[in-house]
């Protein structure tokens, strides 16, 4: 999968992570989108490295989407823990 496809996947994963974790984020929607993009890369790396499931084959693979959304959720939770409260 290409670099641009990971960015598009990250945008969607960030939006889904924001939908699954509603509340106010310290950085707003732009930072949440960037966290989603970073989360897709982190999720893909974790899936390939530790789970031995490379996600570079197809854009519409369930494992690819699950790892991207999972990575975005983890980064969004960590961002909220370290940089602000979601309910202020």
KAZI-V467846 format. One record per helix or strand. SS is the DSSP state (H for helix, E for strand). FROM is the first residue (numbers start at 1). LEN is the number of residues. If there is no record, write none. Layout:
{{SS:FROM:LEN} {SS:FROM:LEN}}
This chain:
{{H:3:18} {H:28:22} {H:62:22}}
